[in-house]
Amino acid sequence: MREIVLIIHDIRSTHNVGSLFRTAEGLGVEQIYCTGYTPYPATENDDRLPHLATKLTKQINKTALGAESTVPWAHHESVEDLLSNLKDQGYQTIALEQDARSVPLPEFKPSDKCVVLIGREVEGVEQQLLDLCESIVEIPMYGTKESFNVAQAAAIMLYTLRES
C-alpha cells in the first residue's frame, strides 16, 4: 500500500483542519504535519496559552470527530526543512495547486511514497514552496468555479493516490 504523508501549511480554518484530519484518517494517511500558522490540537508540552490550545482543539474536534487522536500528527516549524527531510527519506514531494507547471490529477503518476503539500485557503501554496516540490498537481475543474475548498481538494487528491 502506498505511504502517504500530508502537510497542512498555513490553513486558517480549524474546521478545514478538522476535516483534513478526518479525511486523512479515512484514507489511511501515515502522518499529518501542521506547519506555518495552521492551528493544531493541544499537545503534552504545548507552548501556547492553555486557553488558546483548548479552544483550537475543541474547534478542530468539531469536524475531526476524534481523528486528531487517531492519526499520527506533529506540528513542525519549518515547512522547508520538513519537505527536504521527507525528500531525503525517499518521498515524492507533491504540491496540490494550480500552476503553469501543474499536471492534471488524472495524468499524474505517483511513487510508492508520497508527501502532499496543501496550502492557504485563498492564495494556495506559495511559489517558493512550489519550487521545492518535485511535482505540482491540479484537479481539473469542469464548472464555473476556479477551485475546490482546500479540504475537498485534499480529499480528492488523497483518494486518487490511495486508489491508483
PyMOL commands that place a pseudoatom at each C-alpha (Angstrom):
pseudoatom trace, name=CA, resn=MET, resi=1, chain=A, elem=C, hetatm=0, pos=[0.000, 0.000, 0.000]
pseudoatom trace, name=CA, resn=ARG, resi=2, chain=A, elem=C, hetatm=0, pos=[1.244, 3.480, -0.878]
pseudoatom trace, name=CA, resn=GLU, resi=3, chain=A, elem=C, hetatm=0, pos=[2.685, 5.527, 2.007]
pseudoatom trace, name=CA, resn=ILE, resi=4, chain=A, elem=C, hetatm=0, pos=[1.094, 8.975, 2.127]
pseudoatom trace, name=CA, resn=VAL, resi=5, chain=A, elem=C, hetatm=0, pos=[2.052, 11.934, 4.314]
pseudoatom trace, name=CA, resn=LEU, resi=6, chain=A, elem=C, hetatm=0, pos=[0.026, 15.155, 4.382]
pseudoatom trace, name=CA, resn=ILE, resi=7, chain=A, elem=C, hetatm=0, pos=[1.430, 18.614, 5.098]
pseudoatom trace, name=CA, resn=ILE, resi=8, chain=A, elem=C, hetatm=0, pos=[-1.194, 21.198, 6.032]
pseudoatom trace, name=CA, resn=HIS, resi=9, chain=A, elem=C, hetatm=0, pos=[0.523, 24.575, 5.587]
pseudoatom trace, name=CA, resn=ASP, resi=10, chain=A, elem=C, hetatm=0, pos=[-0.897, 27.971, 6.537]
pseudoatom trace, name=CA, resn=ILE, resi=11, chain=A, elem=C, hetatm=0, pos=[-4.521, 26.836, 6.752]
pseudoatom trace, name=CA, resn=ARG, resi=12, chain=A, elem=C, hetatm=0, pos=[-6.540, 29.313, 8.839]
pseudoatom trace, name=CA, resn=SER, resi=13, chain=A, elem=C, hetatm=0, pos=[-9.800, 27.467, 9.446]
pseudoatom trace, name=CA, resn=THR, resi=14, chain=A, elem=C, hetatm=0, pos=[-9.978, 24.993, 12.316]
pseudoatom trace, name=CA, resn=HIS, resi=15, chain=A, elem=C, hetatm=0, pos=[-12.951, 23.423, 10.538]
pseudoatom trace, name=CA, resn=ASN, resi=16, chain=A, elem=C, hetatm=0, pos=[-10.816, 22.764, 7.456]
pseudoatom trace, name=CA, resn=VAL, resi=17, chain=A, elem=C, hetatm=0, pos=[-8.070, 21.339, 9.667]
pseudoatom trace, name=CA, resn=GLY, resi=18, chain=A, elem=C, hetatm=0, pos=[-10.567, 19.042, 11.396]
pseudoatom trace, name=CA, resn=SER, resi=19, chain=A, elem=C, hetatm=0, pos=[-11.968, 17.929, 8.064]
pseudoatom trace, name=CA, resn=LEU, resi=20, chain=A, elem=C, hetatm=0, pos=[-8.453, 17.216, 6.808]
pseudoatom trace, name=CA, resn=PHE, resi=21, chain=A, elem=C, hetatm=0, pos=[-7.732, 15.075, 9.881]
pseudoatom trace, name=CA, resn=ARG, resi=22, chain=A, elem=C, hetatm=0, pos=[-10.943, 13.113, 9.366]
pseudoatom trace, name=CA, resn=THR, resi=23, chain=A, elem=C, hetatm=0, pos=[-10.258, 12.615, 5.650]
pseudoatom trace, name=CA, resn=ALA, resi=24, chain=A, elem=C, hetatm=0, pos=[-6.668, 11.570, 6.365]
pseudoatom trace, name=CA, resn=GLU, resi=25, chain=A, elem=C, hetatm=0, pos=[-7.865, 9.014, 8.906]
pseudoatom trace, name=CA, resn=GLY, resi=26, chain=A, elem=C, hetatm=0, pos=[-10.407, 7.575, 6.483]
pseudoatom trace, name=CA, resn=LEU, resi=27, chain=A, elem=C, hetatm=0, pos=[-7.868, 7.288, 3.674]
pseudoatom trace, name=CA, resn=GLY, resi=28, chain=A, elem=C, hetatm=0, pos=[-5.027, 5.800, 5.714]
pseudoatom trace, name=CA, resn=VAL, resi=29, chain=A, elem=C, hetatm=0, pos=[-2.621, 8.746, 5.712]
pseudoatom trace, name=CA, resn=GLU, resi=30, chain=A, elem=C, hetatm=0, pos=[0.518, 7.756, 7.637]
pseudoatom trace, name=CA, resn=GLN, resi=31, chain=A, elem=C, hetatm=0, pos=[1.275, 11.170, 9.167]
pseudoatom trace, name=CA, resn=ILE, resi=32, chain=A, elem=C, hetatm=0, pos=[-0.018, 14.733, 9.164]
pseudoatom trace, name=CA, resn=TYR, resi=33, chain=A, elem=C, hetatm=0, pos=[2.239, 17.733, 9.684]
pseudoatom trace, name=CA, resn=CYS, resi=34, chain=A, elem=C, hetatm=0, pos=[0.746, 21.100, 10.603]
pseudoatom trace, name=CA, resn=THR, resi=35, chain=A, elem=C, hetatm=0, pos=[3.097, 23.896, 9.554]
pseudoatom trace, name=CA, resn=GLY, resi=36, chain=A, elem=C, hetatm=0, pos=[3.102, 27.659, 9.419]
pseudoatom trace, name=CA, resn=TYR, resi=37, chain=A, elem=C, hetatm=0, pos=[0.122, 29.246, 11.134]
pseudoatom trace, name=CA, resn=THR, resi=38, chain=A, elem=C, hetatm=0, pos=[-2.093, 26.177, 10.760]
pseudoatom trace, name=CA, resn=PRO, resi=39, chain=A, elem=C, hetatm=0, pos=[-3.973, 25.591, 14.029]
pseudoatom trace, name=CA, resn=TYR, resi=40, chain=A, elem=C, hetatm=0, pos=[-3.307, 22.231, 15.658]
pseudoatom trace, name=CA, resn=PRO, resi=41, chain=A, elem=C, hetatm=0, pos=[-4.673, 20.254, 18.620]
pseudoatom trace, name=CA, resn=ALA, resi=42, chain=A, elem=C, hetatm=0, pos=[-3.182, 20.619, 22.090]
pseudoatom trace, name=CA, resn=THR, resi=43, chain=A, elem=C, hetatm=0, pos=[-0.005, 18.693, 22.814]
pseudoatom trace, name=CA, resn=GLU, resi=44, chain=A, elem=C, hetatm=0, pos=[1.533, 17.463, 26.061]
pseudoatom trace, name=CA, resn=ASN, resi=45, chain=A, elem=C, hetatm=0, pos=[4.212, 20.173, 26.241]
pseudoatom trace, name=CA, resn=ASP, resi=46, chain=A, elem=C, hetatm=0, pos=[2.232, 22.818, 24.370]
pseudoatom trace, name=CA, resn=ASP, resi=47, chain=A, elem=C, hetatm=0, pos=[3.896, 26.242, 24.470]
pseudoatom trace, name=CA, resn=ARG, resi=48, chain=A, elem=C, hetatm=0, pos=[0.682, 28.079, 23.513]
pseudoatom trace, name=CA, resn=LEU, resi=49, chain=A, elem=C, hetatm=0, pos=[-1.523, 29.688, 26.136]
pseudoatom trace, name=CA, resn=PRO, resi=50, chain=A, elem=C, hetatm=0, pos=[-3.652, 26.898, 27.669]
pseudoatom trace, name=CA, resn=HIS, resi=51, chain=A, elem=C, hetatm=0, pos=[-6.988, 28.555, 26.882]
pseudoatom trace, name=CA, resn=LEU, resi=52, chain=A, elem=C, hetatm=0, pos=[-5.946, 29.035, 23.236]
pseudoatom trace, name=CA, resn=ALA, resi=53, chain=A, elem=C, hetatm=0, pos=[-4.779, 25.423, 22.824]
pseudoatom trace, name=CA, resn=THR, resi=54, chain=A, elem=C, hetatm=0, pos=[-8.019, 24.177, 24.407]
pseudoatom trace, name=CA, resn=LYS, resi=55, chain=A, elem=C, hetatm=0, pos=[-10.185, 26.409, 22.208]
pseudoatom trace, name=CA, resn=LEU, resi=56, chain=A, elem=C, hetatm=0, pos=[-8.414, 25.326, 18.994]
pseudoatom trace, name=CA, resn=THR, resi=57, chain=A, elem=C, hetatm=0, pos=[-8.589, 21.654, 19.976]
pseudoatom trace, name=CA, resn=LYS, resi=58, chain=A, elem=C, hetatm=0, pos=[-12.361, 21.898, 20.541]
pseudoatom trace, name=CA, resn=GLN, resi=59, chain=A, elem=C, hetatm=0, pos=[-12.860, 23.642, 17.209]
pseudoatom trace, name=CA, resn=ILE, resi=60, chain=A, elem=C, hetatm=0, pos=[-10.762, 21.072, 15.322]
pseudoatom trace, name=CA, resn=ASN, resi=61, chain=A, elem=C, hetatm=0, pos=[-12.599, 18.230, 17.057]
pseudoatom trace, name=CA, resn=LYS, resi=62, chain=A, elem=C, hetatm=0, pos=[-15.933, 19.589, 15.821]
pseudoatom trace, name=CA, resn=THR, resi=63, chain=A, elem=C, hetatm=0, pos=[-15.178, 18.331, 12.286]
pseudoatom trace, name=CA, resn=ALA, resi=64, chain=A, elem=C, hetatm=0, pos=[-12.404, 15.818, 13.019]
pseudoatom trace, name=CA, resn=LEU, resi=65, chain=A, elem=C, hetatm=0, pos=[-14.694, 13.831, 15.353]
pseudoatom trace, name=CA, resn=GLY, resi=66, chain=A, elem=C, hetatm=0, pos=[-11.726, 12.293, 17.156]
pseudoatom trace, name=CA, resn=ALA, resi=67, chain=A, elem=C, hetatm=0, pos=[-9.500, 11.697, 14.133]
pseudoatom trace, name=CA, resn=GLU, resi=68, chain=A, elem=C, hetatm=0, pos=[-6.997, 14.129, 15.666]
pseudoatom trace, name=CA, resn=SER, resi=69, chain=A, elem=C, hetatm=0, pos=[-6.485, 11.457, 18.333]
pseudoatom trace, name=CA, resn=THR, resi=70, chain=A, elem=C, hetatm=0, pos=[-6.033, 8.533, 15.936]
pseudoatom trace, name=CA, resn=VAL, resi=71, chain=A, elem=C, hetatm=0, pos=[-3.948, 9.908, 13.060]
pseudoatom trace, name=CA, resn=PRO, resi=72, chain=A, elem=C, hetatm=0, pos=[-0.267, 10.460, 13.889]
pseudoatom trace, name=CA, resn=TRP, resi=73, chain=A, elem=C, hetatm=0, pos=[0.474, 14.155, 13.586]
pseudoatom trace, name=CA, resn=ALA, resi=74, chain=A, elem=C, hetatm=0, pos=[3.030, 16.759, 14.574]
pseudoatom trace, name=CA, resn=HIS, resi=75, chain=A, elem=C, hetatm=0, pos=[3.473, 20.499, 14.473]
pseudoatom trace, name=CA, resn=HIS, resi=76, chain=A, elem=C, hetatm=0, pos=[6.614, 21.424, 12.548]
pseudoatom trace, name=CA, resn=GLU, resi=77, chain=A, elem=C, hetatm=0, pos=[8.048, 24.947, 12.475]
pseudoatom trace, name=CA, resn=SER, resi=78, chain=A, elem=C, hetatm=0, pos=[9.810, 24.886, 9.106]
pseudoatom trace, name=CA, resn=VAL, resi=79, chain=A, elem=C, hetatm=0, pos=[7.934, 23.511, 6.129]
pseudoatom trace, name=CA, resn=GLU, resi=80, chain=A, elem=C, hetatm=0, pos=[11.076, 23.916, 4.014]
pseudoatom trace, name=CA, resn=ASP, resi=81, chain=A, elem=C, hetatm=0, pos=[13.133, 21.706, 6.342]
pseudoatom trace, name=CA, resn=LEU, resi=82, chain=A, elem=C, hetatm=0, pos=[10.289, 19.211, 6.554]
pseudoatom trace, name=CA, resn=LEU, resi=83, chain=A, elem=C, hetatm=0, pos=[9.990, 18.914, 2.761]
pseudoatom trace, name=CA, resn=SER, resi=84, chain=A, elem=C, hetatm=0, pos=[13.749, 18.440, 2.478]
pseudoatom trace, name=CA, resn=ASN, resi=85, chain=A, elem=C, hetatm=0, pos=[13.784, 15.796, 5.216]
pseudoatom trace, name=CA, resn=LEU, resi=86, chain=A, elem=C, hetatm=0, pos=[10.900, 13.852, 3.662]
pseudoatom trace, name=CA, resn=LYS, resi=87, chain=A, elem=C, hetatm=0, pos=[12.516, 14.060, 0.229]
pseudoatom trace, name=CA, resn=ASP, resi=88, chain=A, elem=C, hetatm=0, pos=[15.711, 12.626, 1.774]
pseudoatom trace, name=CA, resn=GLN, resi=89, chain=A, elem=C, hetatm=0, pos=[13.589, 9.757, 3.132]
pseudoatom trace, name=CA, resn=GLY, resi=90, chain=A, elem=C, hetatm=0, pos=[12.514, 8.889, -0.413]
pseudoatom trace, name=CA, resn=TYR, resi=91, chain=A, elem=C, hetatm=0, pos=[9.135, 10.616, -0.507]
pseudoatom trace, name=CA, resn=GLN, resi=92, chain=A, elem=C, hetatm=0, pos=[7.943, 12.187, -3.735]
pseudoatom trace, name=CA, resn=THR, resi=93, chain=A, elem=C, hetatm=0, pos=[7.019, 15.763, -2.800]
pseudoatom trace, name=CA, resn=ILE, resi=94, chain=A, elem=C, hetatm=0, pos=[3.773, 16.893, -4.411]
pseudoatom trace, name=CA, resn=ALA, resi=95, chain=A, elem=C, hetatm=0, pos=[2.083, 20.278, -4.145]
pseudoatom trace, name=CA, resn=LEU, resi=96, chain=A, elem=C, hetatm=0, pos=[-1.648, 20.371, -4.799]
pseudoatom trace, name=CA, resn=GLU, resi=97, chain=A, elem=C, hetatm=0, pos=[-2.009, 23.657, -6.658]
pseudoatom trace, name=CA, resn=GLN, resi=98, chain=A, elem=C, hetatm=0, pos=[-2.998, 25.279, -9.936]
pseudoatom trace, name=CA, resn=ASP, resi=99, chain=A, elem=C, hetatm=0, pos=[0.160, 26.400, -11.689]
pseudoatom trace, name=CA, resn=ALA, resi=100, chain=A, elem=C, hetatm=0, pos=[1.549, 26.680, -15.209]
pseudoatom trace, name=CA, resn=ARG, resi=101, chain=A, elem=C, hetatm=0, pos=[3.698, 23.612, -14.418]
pseudoatom trace, name=CA, resn=SER, resi=102, chain=A, elem=C, hetatm=0, pos=[0.960, 21.511, -12.841]
pseudoatom trace, name=CA, resn=VAL, resi=103, chain=A, elem=C, hetatm=0, pos=[-0.109, 18.115, -14.142]
pseudoatom trace, name=CA, resn=PRO, resi=104, chain=A, elem=C, hetatm=0, pos=[-3.819, 17.243, -14.178]
pseudoatom trace, name=CA, resn=LEU, resi=105, chain=A, elem=C, hetatm=0, pos=[-4.545, 14.720, -11.414]
pseudoatom trace, name=CA, resn=PRO, resi=106, chain=A, elem=C, hetatm=0, pos=[-5.820, 12.010, -13.809]
pseudoatom trace, name=CA, resn=GLU, resi=107, chain=A, elem=C, hetatm=0, pos=[-2.457, 12.096, -15.649]
pseudoatom trace, name=CA, resn=PHE, resi=108, chain=A, elem=C, hetatm=0, pos=[-0.248, 12.120, -12.538]
pseudoatom trace, name=CA, resn=LYS, resi=109, chain=A, elem=C, hetatm=0, pos=[1.961, 9.088, -11.849]
pseudoatom trace, name=CA, resn=PRO, resi=110, chain=A, elem=C, hetatm=0, pos=[2.711, 8.880, -8.099]
pseudoatom trace, name=CA, resn=SER, resi=111, chain=A, elem=C, hetatm=0, pos=[5.522, 6.930, -6.492]
pseudoatom trace, name=CA, resn=ASP, resi=112, chain=A, elem=C, hetatm=0, pos=[5.067, 4.441, -3.641]
pseudoatom trace, name=CA, resn=LYS, resi=113, chain=A, elem=C, hetatm=0, pos=[5.915, 7.118, -1.051]
pseudoatom trace, name=CA, resn=CYS, resi=114, chain=A, elem=C, hetatm=0, pos=[4.177, 10.492, -1.423]
pseudoatom trace, name=CA, resn=VAL, resi=115, chain=A, elem=C, hetatm=0, pos=[4.007, 13.655, 0.609]
pseudoatom trace, name=CA, resn=VAL, resi=116, chain=A, elem=C, hetatm=0, pos=[1.178, 16.010, -0.343]
pseudoatom trace, name=CA, resn=LEU, resi=117, chain=A, elem=C, hetatm=0, pos=[1.531, 19.695, 0.467]
pseudoatom trace, name=CA, resn=ILE, resi=118, chain=A, elem=C, hetatm=0, pos=[-1.621, 21.775, 0.631]
pseudoatom trace, name=CA, resn=GLY, resi=119, chain=A, elem=C, hetatm=0, pos=[-1.668, 25.461, 1.378]
pseudoatom trace, name=CA, resn=ARG, resi=120, chain=A, elem=C, hetatm=0, pos=[-3.630, 28.586, 2.132]
pseudoatom trace, name=CA, resn=GLU, resi=121, chain=A, elem=C, hetatm=0, pos=[-7.387, 28.558, 1.529]
pseudoatom trace, name=CA, resn=VAL, resi=122, chain=A, elem=C, hetatm=0, pos=[-7.456, 31.565, -0.809]
pseudoatom trace, name=CA, resn=GLU, resi=123, chain=A, elem=C, hetatm=0, pos=[-3.932, 32.087, -2.125]
pseudoatom trace, name=CA, resn=GLY, resi=124, chain=A, elem=C, hetatm=0, pos=[-2.838, 28.446, -2.289]
pseudoatom trace, name=CA, resn=VAL, resi=125, chain=A, elem=C, hetatm=0, pos=[0.710, 27.140, -1.958]
pseudoatom trace, name=CA, resn=GLU, resi=126, chain=A, elem=C, hetatm=0, pos=[3.378, 29.841, -2.045]
pseudoatom trace, name=CA, resn=GLN, resi=127, chain=A, elem=C, hetatm=0, pos=[5.673, 29.982, -5.085]
pseudoatom trace, name=CA, resn=GLN, resi=128, chain=A, elem=C, hetatm=0, pos=[8.862, 29.297, -3.095]
pseudoatom trace, name=CA, resn=LEU, resi=129, chain=A, elem=C, hetatm=0, pos=[7.258, 26.099, -1.747]
pseudoatom trace, name=CA, resn=LEU, resi=130, chain=A, elem=C, hetatm=0, pos=[6.085, 25.045, -5.212]
pseudoatom trace, name=CA, resn=ASP, resi=131, chain=A, elem=C, hetatm=0, pos=[9.709, 25.354, -6.303]
pseudoatom trace, name=CA, resn=LEU, resi=132, chain=A, elem=C, hetatm=0, pos=[10.769, 22.910, -3.561]
pseudoatom trace, name=CA, resn=CYS, resi=133, chain=A, elem=C, hetatm=0, pos=[8.323, 20.206, -4.673]
pseudoatom trace, name=CA, resn=GLU, resi=134, chain=A, elem=C, hetatm=0, pos=[9.132, 17.607, -7.286]
pseudoatom trace, name=CA, resn=SER, resi=135, chain=A, elem=C, hetatm=0, pos=[5.603, 17.647, -8.706]
pseudoatom trace, name=CA, resn=ILE, resi=136, chain=A, elem=C, hetatm=0, pos=[2.680, 20.048, -8.844]
pseudoatom trace, name=CA, resn=VAL, resi=137, chain=A, elem=C, hetatm=0, pos=[-0.739, 18.511, -9.387]
pseudoatom trace, name=CA, resn=GLU, resi=138, chain=A, elem=C, hetatm=0, pos=[-4.082, 20.169, -10.010]
pseudoatom trace, name=CA, resn=ILE, resi=139, chain=A, elem=C, hetatm=0, pos=[-7.635, 18.906, -10.072]
pseudoatom trace, name=CA, resn=PRO, resi=140, chain=A, elem=C, hetatm=0, pos=[-9.354, 19.734, -13.382]
pseudoatom trace, name=CA, resn=MET, resi=141, chain=A, elem=C, hetatm=0, pos=[-12.423, 21.945, -12.929]
pseudoatom trace, name=CA, resn=TYR, resi=142, chain=A, elem=C, hetatm=0, pos=[-15.488, 21.482, -15.125]
pseudoatom trace, name=CA, resn=GLY, resi=143, chain=A, elem=C, hetatm=0, pos=[-17.813, 24.114, -13.660]
pseudoatom trace, name=CA, resn=THR, resi=144, chain=A, elem=C, hetatm=0, pos=[-17.531, 27.875, -13.426]
pseudoatom trace, name=CA, resn=LYS, resi=145, chain=A, elem=C, hetatm=0, pos=[-15.578, 27.984, -10.135]
pseudoatom trace, name=CA, resn=GLU, resi=146, chain=A, elem=C, hetatm=0, pos=[-11.785, 28.044, -10.277]
pseudoatom trace, name=CA, resn=SER, resi=147, chain=A, elem=C, hetatm=0, pos=[-11.092, 25.696, -7.382]
pseudoatom trace, name=CA, resn=PHE, resi=148, chain=A, elem=C, hetatm=0, pos=[-12.437, 23.452, -4.640]
pseudoatom trace, name=CA, resn=ASN, resi=149, chain=A, elem=C, hetatm=0, pos=[-12.347, 24.129, -0.912]
pseudoatom trace, name=CA, resn=VAL, resi=150, chain=A, elem=C, hetatm=0, pos=[-8.949, 23.028, 0.437]
pseudoatom trace, name=CA, resn=ALA, resi=151, chain=A, elem=C, hetatm=0, pos=[-10.443, 20.136, 2.422]
pseudoatom trace, name=CA, resn=GLN, resi=152, chain=A, elem=C, hetatm=0, pos=[-12.402, 18.800, -0.557]
pseudoatom trace, name=CA, resn=ALA, resi=153, chain=A, elem=C, hetatm=0, pos=[-9.426, 19.199, -2.892]
pseudoatom trace, name=CA, resn=ALA, resi=154, chain=A, elem=C, hetatm=0, pos=[-7.206, 17.291, -0.470]
pseudoatom trace, name=CA, resn=ALA, resi=155, chain=A, elem=C, hetatm=0, pos=[-9.843, 14.546, -0.181]
pseudoatom trace, name=CA, resn=ILE, resi=156, chain=A, elem=C, hetatm=0, pos=[-9.968, 14.138, -3.966]
pseudoatom trace, name=CA, resn=MET, resi=157, chain=A, elem=C, hetatm=0, pos=[-6.162, 14.038, -4.170]
pseudoatom trace, name=CA, resn=LEU, resi=158, chain=A, elem=C, hetatm=0, pos=[-5.706, 11.606, -1.266]
pseudoatom trace, name=CA, resn=TYR, resi=159, chain=A, elem=C, hetatm=0, pos=[-8.438, 9.286, -2.539]
pseudoatom trace, name=CA, resn=THR, resi=160, chain=A, elem=C, hetatm=0, pos=[-6.864, 9.253, -6.004]
pseudoatom trace, name=CA, resn=LEU, resi=161, chain=A, elem=C, hetatm=0, pos=[-3.438, 8.468, -4.527]
pseudoatom trace, name=CA, resn=ARG, resi=162, chain=A, elem=C, hetatm=0, pos=[-4.922, 5.690, -2.428]
pseudoatom trace, name=CA, resn=GLU, resi=163, chain=A, elem=C, hetatm=0, pos=[-6.766, 4.111, -5.365]
pseudoatom trace, name=CA, resn=SER, resi=164, chain=A, elem=C, hetatm=0, pos=[-4.143, 4.479, -8.121]
for i in range(1, 164): cmd.bond("trace and resi %d" % i, "trace and resi %d" % (i + 1))
show_as sticks, trace
zoom trace
